[in-house]
Amino acid sequence: MTFAGIAFAIWARMLLGRNWSSDVTLKRDHELIVAGPYRWVRHPIYTAVPLAGAAFWRKLKIEEAVMRRRFGETYAHYAKRVPALIPFVM
């Protein structure tokens, strides 16, 4: 799923070509891209991010289960004290 998300984003980005920019802006001779992944969704790069994110979330849950089985209460205390992804956000 991670690979599919990344591949989808790369495909979409390649089709945008010179139309792409990090800032939202219209380029000289900007074209509307409606082929490739753009025939299914208007924002395929953003779609790719949730796909990859979902894959990482699934992996995180599997890793958590493995760590809890291996380290038991020690890991449970650690998990209560330290956030999984974002510092200072429990």
MMTF fields as JSON, N, C-alpha, C and O atoms, coordinates in Angstrom:
{
  "mmtfVersion": "1.0.0",
  "mmtfProducer": "UNKNOWN",
  "numBonds": 359,
  "numAtoms": 360,
  "numGroups": 90,
  "numChains": 1,
  "numModels": 1,
  "chainsPerModel": [1],
  "groupsPerChain": [90],
  "chainIdList": ["A"],
  "bondAtomList": [4, 2, 8, 6, 12, 10, 16, 14, 20, 18, 24, 22, 28, 26, 32, 30, 36, 34, 40, 38, 44, 42, 48, 46, 52, 50, 56, 54, 60, 58, 64, 62, 68, 66, 72, 70, 76, 74, 80, 78, 84, 82, 88, 86, 92, 90, 96, 94, 100, 98, 104, 102, 108, 106, 112, 110, 116, 114, 120, 118, 124, 122, 128, 126, 132, 130, 136, 134, 140, 138, 144, 142, 148, 146, 152, 150, 156, 154, 160, 158, 164, 162, 168, 166, 172, 170, 176, 174, 180, 178, 184, 182, 188, 186, 192, 190, 196, 194, 200, 198, 204, 202, 208, 206, 212, 210, 216, 214, 220, 218, 224, 222, 228, 226, 232, 230, 236, 234, 240, 238, 244, 242, 248, 246, 252, 250, 256, 254, 260, 258, 264, 262, 268, 266, 272, 270, 276, 274, 280, 278, 284, 282, 288, 286, 292, 290, 296, 294, 300, 298, 304, 302, 308, 306, 312, 310, 316, 314, 320, 318, 324, 322, 328, 326, 332, 330, 336, 334, 340, 338, 344, 342, 348, 346, 352, 350, 356, 354],
  "bondOrderList": [1, 1, 1, 1, 1, 1, 1, 1, 1, 1, 1, 1, 1, 1, 1, 1, 1, 1, 1, 1, 1, 1, 1, 1, 1, 1, 1, 1, 1, 1, 1, 1, 1, 1, 1, 1, 1, 1, 1, 1, 1, 1, 1, 1, 1, 1, 1, 1, 1, 1, 1, 1, 1, 1, 1, 1, 1, 1, 1, 1, 1, 1, 1, 1, 1, 1, 1, 1, 1, 1, 1, 1, 1, 1, 1, 1, 1, 1, 1, 1, 1, 1, 1, 1, 1, 1, 1, 1, 1],
  "groupList": [{"groupName": "MET", "atomNameList": ["N", "CA", "C", "O"], "elementList": ["N", "C", "C", "O"], "formalChargeList": [0, 0, 0, 0], "bondAtomList": [1, 0, 2, 1, 3, 2], "bondOrderList": [1, 1, 2], "singleLetterCode": "M", "chemCompType": "L-PEPTIDE LINKING"}, {"groupName": "THR", "atomNameList": ["N", "CA", "C", "O"], "elementList": ["N", "C", "C", "O"], "formalChargeList": [0, 0, 0, 0], "bondAtomList": [1, 0, 2, 1, 3, 2], "bondOrderList": [1, 1, 2], "singleLetterCode": "T", "chemCompType": "L-PEPTIDE LINKING"}, {"groupName": "PHE", "atomNameList": ["N", "CA", "C", "O"], "elementList": ["N", "C", "C", "O"], "formalChargeList": [0, 0, 0, 0], "bondAtomList": [1, 0, 2, 1, 3, 2], "bondOrderList": [1, 1, 2], "singleLetterCode": "F", "chemCompType": "L-PEPTIDE LINKING"}, {"groupName": "ALA", "atomNameList": ["N", "CA", "C", "O"], "elementList": ["N", "C", "C", "O"], "formalChargeList": [0, 0, 0, 0], "bondAtomList": [1, 0, 2, 1, 3, 2], "bondOrderList": [1, 1, 2], "singleLetterCode": "A", "chemCompType": "L-PEPTIDE LINKING"}, {"groupName": "GLY", "atomNameList": ["N", "CA", "C", "O"], "elementList": ["N", "C", "C", "O"], "formalChargeList": [0, 0, 0, 0], "bondAtomList": [1, 0, 2, 1, 3, 2], "bondOrderList": [1, 1, 2], "singleLetterCode": "G", "chemCompType": "PEPTIDE LINKING"}, {"groupName": "ILE", "atomNameList": ["N", "CA", "C", "O"], "elementList": ["N", "C", "C", "O"], "formalChargeList": [0, 0, 0, 0], "bondAtomList": [1, 0, 2, 1, 3, 2], "bondOrderList": [1, 1, 2], "singleLetterCode": "I", "chemCompType": "L-PEPTIDE LINKING"}, {"groupName": "TRP", "atomNameList": ["N", "CA", "C", "O"], "elementList": ["N", "C", "C", "O"], "formalChargeList": [0, 0, 0, 0], "bondAtomList": [1, 0, 2, 1, 3, 2], "bondOrderList": [1, 1, 2], "singleLetterCode": "W", "chemCompType": "L-PEPTIDE LINKING"}, {"groupName": "ARG", "atomNameList": ["N", "CA", "C", "O"], "elementList": ["N", "C", "C", "O"], "formalChargeList": [0, 0, 0, 0], "bondAtomList": [1, 0, 2, 1, 3, 2], "bondOrderList": [1, 1, 2], "singleLetterCode": "R", "chemCompType": "L-PEPTIDE LINKING"}, {"groupName": "LEU", "atomNameList": ["N", "CA", "C", "O"], "elementList": ["N", "C", "C", "O"], "formalChargeList": [0, 0, 0, 0], "bondAtomList": [1, 0, 2, 1, 3, 2], "bondOrderList": [1, 1, 2], "singleLetterCode": "L", "chemCompType": "L-PEPTIDE LINKING"}, {"groupName": "ASN", "atomNameList": ["N", "CA", "C", "O"], "elementList": ["N", "C", "C", "O"], "formalChargeList": [0, 0, 0, 0], "bondAtomList": [1, 0, 2, 1, 3, 2], "bondOrderList": [1, 1, 2], "singleLetterCode": "N", "chemCompType": "L-PEPTIDE LINKING"}, {"groupName": "SER", "atomNameList": ["N", "CA", "C", "O"], "elementList": ["N", "C", "C", "O"], "formalChargeList": [0, 0, 0, 0], "bondAtomList": [1, 0, 2, 1, 3, 2], "bondOrderList": [1, 1, 2], "singleLetterCode": "S", "chemCompType": "L-PEPTIDE LINKING"}, {"groupName": "ASP", "atomNameList": ["N", "CA", "C", "O"], "elementList": ["N", "C", "C", "O"], "formalChargeList": [0, 0, 0, 0], "bondAtomList": [1, 0, 2, 1, 3, 2], "bondOrderList": [1, 1, 2], "singleLetterCode": "D", "chemCompType": "L-PEPTIDE LINKING"}, {"groupName": "VAL", "atomNameList": ["N", "CA", "C", "O"], "elementList": ["N", "C", "C", "O"], "formalChargeList": [0, 0, 0, 0], "bondAtomList": [1, 0, 2, 1, 3, 2], "bondOrderList": [1, 1, 2], "singleLetterCode": "V", "chemCompType": "L-PEPTIDE LINKING"}, {"groupName": "LYS", "atomNameList": ["N", "CA", "C", "O"], "elementList": ["N", "C", "C", "O"], "formalChargeList": [0, 0, 0, 0], "bondAtomList": [1, 0, 2, 1, 3, 2], "bondOrderList": [1, 1, 2], "singleLetterCode": "K", "chemCompType": "L-PEPTIDE LINKING"}, {"groupName": "HIS", "atomNameList": ["N", "CA", "C", "O"], "elementList": ["N", "C", "C", "O"], "formalChargeList": [0, 0, 0, 0], "bondAtomList": [1, 0, 2, 1, 3, 2], "bondOrderList": [1, 1, 2], "singleLetterCode": "H", "chemCompType": "L-PEPTIDE LINKING"}, {"groupName": "GLU", "atomNameList": ["N", "CA", "C", "O"], "elementList": ["N", "C", "C", "O"], "formalChargeList": [0, 0, 0, 0], "bondAtomList": [1, 0, 2, 1, 3, 2], "bondOrderList": [1, 1, 2], "singleLetterCode": "E", "chemCompType": "L-PEPTIDE LINKING"}, {"groupName": "PRO", "atomNameList": ["N", "CA", "C", "O"], "elementList": ["N", "C", "C", "O"], "formalChargeList": [0, 0, 0, 0], "bondAtomList": [1, 0, 2, 1, 3, 2], "bondOrderList": [1, 1, 2], "singleLetterCode": "P", "chemCompType": "L-PEPTIDE LINKING"}, {"groupName": "TYR", "atomNameList": ["N", "CA", "C", "O"], "elementList": ["N", "C", "C", "O"], "formalChargeList": [0, 0, 0, 0], "bondAtomList": [1, 0, 2, 1, 3, 2], "bondOrderList": [1, 1, 2], "singleLetterCode": "Y", "chemCompType": "L-PEPTIDE LINKING"}],
  "groupTypeList": [0, 1, 2, 3, 4, 5, 3, 2, 3, 5, 6, 3, 7, 0, 8, 8, 4, 7, 9, 6, 10, 10, 11, 12, 1, 8, 13, 7, 11, 14, 15, 8, 5, 12, 3, 4, 16, 17, 7, 6, 12, 7, 14, 16, 5, 17, 1, 3, 12, 16, 8, 3, 4, 3, 3, 2, 6, 7, 13, 8, 13, 5, 15, 15, 3, 12, 0, 7, 7, 7, 2, 4, 15, 1, 17, 3, 14, 17, 3, 13, 7, 12, 16, 3, 8, 5, 16, 2, 12, 0],
  "groupIdList": [1, 2, 3, 4, 5, 6, 7, 8, 9, 10, 11, 12, 13, 14, 15, 16, 17, 18, 19, 20, 21, 22, 23, 24, 25, 26, 27, 28, 29, 30, 31, 32, 33, 34, 35, 36, 37, 38, 39, 40, 41, 42, 43, 44, 45, 46, 47, 48, 49, 50, 51, 52, 53, 54, 55, 56, 57, 58, 59, 60, 61, 62, 63, 64, 65, 66, 67, 68, 69, 70, 71, 72, 73, 74, 75, 76, 77, 78, 79, 80, 81, 82, 83, 84, 85, 86, 87, 88, 89, 90],
  "secStructList": [7, 2, 2, 2, 2, 2, 2, 2, 2, 2, 2, 2, 2, 2, 2, 2, 4, 4, 4, 7, 7, 1, 1, 7, 7, 7, 7, 6, 6, 7, 7, 7, 7, 7, 1, 4, 4, 4, 4, 6, 7, 1, 7, 2, 2, 2, 2, 2, 2, 2, 2, 2, 2, 2, 2, 2, 2, 2, 2, 2, 2, 2, 2, 2, 2, 2, 2, 2, 2, 2, 2, 2, 2, 2, 2, 2, 2, 2, 2, 2, 2, 1, 7, 1, 1, 1, 6, 6, 7, 7],
  "xCoordList": [0.817, 0.0, 0.87, 0.544, 1.963, 2.886, 3.447, 3.476, 3.892, 4.448, 3.405, 3.714, 2.17, 1.101, 0.862, 0.696, 0.843, 0.655, 1.774, 1.531, 3.002, 4.15, 4.16, 4.404, 3.897, 3.862, 2.767, 2.976, 1.6, 0.486, 0.891, 0.595, 1.566, 2.008, 3.049, 2.992, 3.983, 5.026, 4.407, 4.755, 3.495, 2.809, 2.078, 2.182, 1.347, 0.613, 1.561, 1.312, 2.63, 3.605, 4.26, 4.471, 4.582, 5.204, 4.251, 4.679, 2.983, 2.016, 1.853, 1.6, 1.995, 1.887, 3.029, 2.853, 4.193, 5.342, 5.603, 5.703, 5.715, 6.04, 4.874, 5.049, 3.683, 2.541, 2.661, 2.011, 3.49, 3.604, 4.443, 5.401, 4.082, 4.928, 4.595, 3.521, 5.503, 5.256, 4.229, 3.532, 4.13, 3.116, 1.947, 2.137, 0.756, -0.405, -0.319, -0.467, -0.079, 0.085, -0.211, -0.064, -0.624, -0.809, 0.45, 0.985, 0.915, 2.12, 1.73, 0.569, 2.689, 2.466, 2.113, 2.79, 1.077, 0.6, 0.212, 0.404, -0.326, -0.751, -1.788, -2.672, -1.676, -2.601, -3.411, -2.93, -4.646, -5.464, -5.156, -5.363, -4.669, -4.329, -5.529, -5.984, -6.038, -7.195, -6.942, -7.865, -5.704, -5.34, -4.679, -4.477, -4.346, -3.668, -4.497, -5.711, -3.868, -4.624, -5.635, -6.576, -5.448, -6.372, -7.718, -8.664, -7.816, -9.129, -9.989, -11.207, -9.371, -10.108, -10.323, -11.389, -9.294, -9.39, -8.7, -7.736, -9.198, -8.615, -7.296, -6.482, -7.079, -5.872, -5.171, -5.119, -4.635, -4.06, -2.824, -2.562, -2.079, -0.909, -1.379, -0.773, -2.446, -3.002, -3.631, -3.575, -4.234, -4.787, -3.679, -3.862, -2.531, -1.398, -0.907, -0.502, -0.947, -0.494, -1.354, -0.795, -2.734, -3.523, -3.271, -3.292, -3.031, -2.739, -1.472, -1.455, -0.42, 0.839, 0.68, 1.206, -0.05, -0.291, -1.037, -0.721, -2.023, -2.789, -1.885, -2.01, -0.982, -0.057, 0.874, 1.12, 1.388, 2.258, 1.483, 2.02, 0.228, -0.595, -0.811, -0.732, -1.082, -1.263, 0.017, -0.024, 1.158, 2.439, 2.699, 3.183, 2.381, 2.566, 1.775, 2.297, 0.529, -0.303, 0.287, 0.256, 0.819, 1.454, 2.697, 2.909, 3.51, 4.722, 4.368, 5.021, 3.336, 2.911, 2.524, 2.903, 1.774, 1.345, 2.554, 2.607, 3.511, 4.726, 5.494, 5.922, 5.663, 6.415, 5.7, 6.351, 4.38, 3.619, 3.737, 3.856, 3.703, 3.873, 5.279, 5.448, 6.263, 7.659, 8.029, 8.706, 7.581, 8.043, 6.967, 7.262, 5.736, 4.663, 4.474, 4.352, 4.453, 4.193, 5.245, 4.931, 6.479, 7.54, 7.188, 7.333, 6.725, 6.338, 5.061, 4.935, 4.133, 2.885, 3.171, 2.567, 4.08, 4.455, 5.149, 4.889, 6.026, 6.725, 5.713, 5.812, 4.741, 3.743, 2.857, 2.402, 2.615, 1.836, 2.608, 2.024, 3.906, 4.773, 5.219, 5.431, 5.363, 5.956, 4.952, 4.487, 4.622, 3.683, 4.219, 5.429, 3.317, 3.709, 4.31, 5.266, 3.763, 4.197, 4.622, 5.648, 3.852, 4.109, 4.519, 3.75, 5.733, 6.194, 5.207, 4.644, 5.006, 4.159, 2.664, 1.859, 2.275, 0.856, 0.528, 0.964, -0.233, -0.591, -1.847, -2.353],
  "yCoordList": [-1.185, 0.0, 1.262, 2.247, 1.225, 2.358, 2.571, 3.694, 1.489, 1.592, 2.128, 2.977, 1.638, 2.097, 3.591, 4.307, 4.062, 5.486, 6.318, 7.343, 5.883, 6.629, 6.613, 7.64, 5.459, 5.345, 6.236, 6.883, 6.274, 7.102, 8.577, 9.318, 8.998, 10.386, 10.728, 11.798, 9.839, 10.091, 10.192, 11.081, 9.288, 9.313, 10.649, 11.28, 11.063, 12.325, 13.506, 14.4, 13.505, 14.602, 14.674, 15.762, 13.511, 13.486, 14.055, 14.777, 13.732, 14.259, 15.772, 16.447, 16.3, 17.748, 18.485, 19.592, 17.859, 18.484, 19.884, 20.118, 20.825, 22.209, 22.947, 24.067, 22.344, 22.963, 22.899, 23.672, 21.981, 21.785, 22.884, 23.37, 23.276, 24.152, 23.903, 23.395, 24.255, 24.051, 25.059, 24.783, 26.208, 27.208, 27.064, 26.674, 27.376, 27.345, 28.562, 29.703, 28.289, 29.369, 28.854, 27.664, 29.75, 29.4, 29.787, 30.879, 28.899, 29.138, 29.723, 29.658, 30.28, 30.736, 29.499, 28.476, 29.582, 28.466, 27.248, 26.109, 27.492, 26.413, 25.542, 26.054, 24.245, 23.306, 22.581, 22.347, 22.226, 21.401, 19.943, 19.499, 19.208, 17.8, 16.965, 17.061, 16.14, 15.302, 13.834, 13.02, 13.503, 12.129, 11.444, 12.05, 10.176, 9.409, 9.386, 9.193, 9.578, 9.522, 10.662, 10.57, 11.728, 12.869, 12.546, 13.323, 11.423, 11.027, 10.427, 10.33, 10.02, 9.417, 10.369, 10.376, 11.185, 12.142, 13.445, 13.44, 14.549, 15.858, 16.112, 16.912, 15.447, 15.684, 14.358, 13.954, 13.681, 12.351, 12.352, 11.355, 13.427, 13.462, 13.44, 12.768, 14.164, 14.151, 12.803, 12.332, 12.18, 10.836, 9.86, 8.986, 10.019, 9.134, 9.242, 8.25, 10.449, 10.653, 9.843, 9.156, 9.901, 9.043, 7.553, 6.777, 7.141, 5.724, 5.295, 4.283, 6.075, 5.758, 5.873, 5.051, 6.899, 7.085, 5.906, 5.468, 5.397, 4.238, 3.014, 2.242, 2.847, 1.714, 1.842, 0.864, 3.05, 3.253, 3.083, 2.547, 3.535, 3.382, 1.903, 1.482, 1.123, -0.326, -0.949, -1.761, -0.554, -1.093, -0.673, -1.472, 0.566, 1.045, 0.182, -0.19, -0.141, -0.967, -2.367, -2.924, -2.927, -4.25, -4.177, -5.04, -3.149, -2.982, -2.811, -3.385, -2.023, -1.82, -3.147, -3.42, -3.966, -5.267, -6.158, -6.833, -6.161, -6.979, -6.5, -7.308, -5.192, -4.646, -4.924, -5.227, -4.824, -5.11, -6.581, -6.903, -7.472, -8.907, -9.182, -9.961, -8.561, -8.836, -8.209, -8.836, -6.961, -6.227, -5.978, -5.414, -6.388, -6.338, -4.999, -3.962, -5.046, -3.846, -2.758, -1.569, -3.159, -2.167, -1.31, -0.088, -1.959, -1.208, -0.407, 0.723, -0.967, -0.269, 1.037, 2.064, 1.012, 2.225, 3.219, 4.421, 2.7, 3.548, 4.22, 5.42, 3.452, 3.981, 5.043, 5.972, 4.913, 5.922, 7.231, 8.314, 7.113, 8.267, 8.973, 10.186, 8.208, 8.751, 8.589, 7.48, 9.688, 9.597, 8.729, 8.587, 8.167, 7.275, 8.041, 7.572, 9.207, 9.887, 11.334, 11.749, 12.104, 13.535, 13.901, 13.699, 14.441, 14.81, 15.735, 16.643, 15.495, 16.31, 16.177, 16.896, 15.271, 15.042, 13.61, 12.694, 13.405, 12.055, 11.687, 10.58],
  "zCoordList": [0.0, 0.0, 0.0, -0.662, 0.737, 0.741, -0.652, -1.156, -1.269, -2.625, -3.597, -4.433, -3.494, -4.385, -4.216, -5.203, -2.985, -2.729, -3.304, -3.942, -3.08, -3.595, -5.125, -5.757, -5.709, -7.173, -7.757, -8.783, -7.11, -7.564, -7.543, -8.48, -6.477, -6.351, -7.41, -8.015, -7.633, -8.639, -10.026, -10.803, -10.335, -11.624, -11.813, -12.865, -10.79, -10.857, -11.025, -11.833, -10.272, -10.335, -11.708, -12.244, -12.28, -13.606, -14.666, -15.567, -14.554, -15.513, -15.401, -16.399, -14.196, -14.036, -14.726, -15.234, -14.737, -15.402, -14.904, -13.699, -15.841, -15.468, -14.829, -14.348, -14.813, -14.139, -12.617, -11.913, -12.105, -10.668, -10.032, -10.635, -8.811, -7.999, -6.537, -6.216, -5.665, -4.232, -3.718, -2.742, -4.356, -4.012, -4.985, -6.137, -4.523, -5.405, -6.321, -5.884, -7.591, -8.558, -9.954, -10.235, -10.817, -12.223, -12.977, -12.788, -13.823, -14.613, -15.967, -16.371, -16.647, -18.022, -18.853, -18.753, -19.656, -20.485, -19.649, -20.073, -18.476, -17.582, -18.292, -18.98, -18.123, -18.745, -17.682, -16.573, -18.03, -17.157, -17.479, -18.608, -16.506, -16.687, -16.248, -15.108, -17.174, -16.871, -17.213, -17.188, -17.529, -17.882, -16.696, -15.644, -16.882, -15.832, -14.569, -14.634, -13.414, -12.163, -12.037, -11.249, -12.803, -12.759, -13.399, -13.269, -14.082, -14.612, -13.507, -13.659, -12.392, -11.269, -10.108, -9.493, -9.803, -8.698, -9.094, -9.859, -8.57, -8.903, -8.179, -8.64, -7.062, -6.252, -5.942, -4.781, -6.948, -6.714, -5.805, -5.131, -5.774, -4.887, -3.433, -2.599, -3.124, -1.769, -1.458, -0.322, -2.476, -2.298, -1.929, -1.082, -2.574, -2.328, -0.886, -0.281, -0.35, 1.033, 2.019, 2.874, 1.926, 2.823, 2.604, 3.56, 1.345, 1.093, 1.825, 2.526, 1.652, 2.324, 3.837, 4.587, 4.28, 5.709, 6.317, 7.424, 5.597, 6.079, 6.212, 7.162, 5.259, 5.32, 6.528, 7.234, 6.761, 7.917, 9.226, 10.195, 9.262, 10.466, 10.776, 11.931, 9.736, 9.91, 10.466, 11.39, 9.887, 10.357, 11.806, 12.607, 12.137, 13.502, 14.48, 15.531, 14.152, 15.028, 15.205, 16.302, 14.129, 14.213, 15.101, 15.952, 14.898, 15.718, 17.189, 18.06, 17.463, 18.853, 19.501, 20.64, 18.776, 19.316, 19.592, 20.62, 18.688, 18.871, 20.103, 20.927, 20.222, 21.348, 22.676, 23.676, 22.692, 23.915, 24.315, 25.497, 23.318, 23.62, 24.151, 25.09, 23.568, 23.95, 25.289, 26.103, 25.521, 26.692, 27.748, 28.801, 27.485, 28.476, 29.15, 28.498, 30.497, 31.293, 31.091, 31.154, 30.85, 30.625, 29.417, 29.447, 28.357, 27.159, 27.415, 26.941, 28.144, 28.45, 29.187, 28.876, 30.156, 30.887, 29.961, 30.009, 29.129, 28.158, 27.222, 26.965, 26.71, 25.781, 26.446, 25.779, 27.734, 28.453, 28.569, 28.581, 28.654, 28.9, 27.621, 27.619, 26.526, 25.29, 24.128, 23.867, 23.437, 22.325, 21.182, 21.007, 20.428, 19.326, 18.151, 17.534, 17.838, 16.612, 16.794, 16.254, 17.541, 17.613, 19.036, 19.976, 19.198, 20.538, 21.243, 20.631, 22.528, 23.395, 23.097, 23.688, 22.192, 21.883, 22.211, 21.513, 23.26, 23.669, 22.978, 23.166]
}
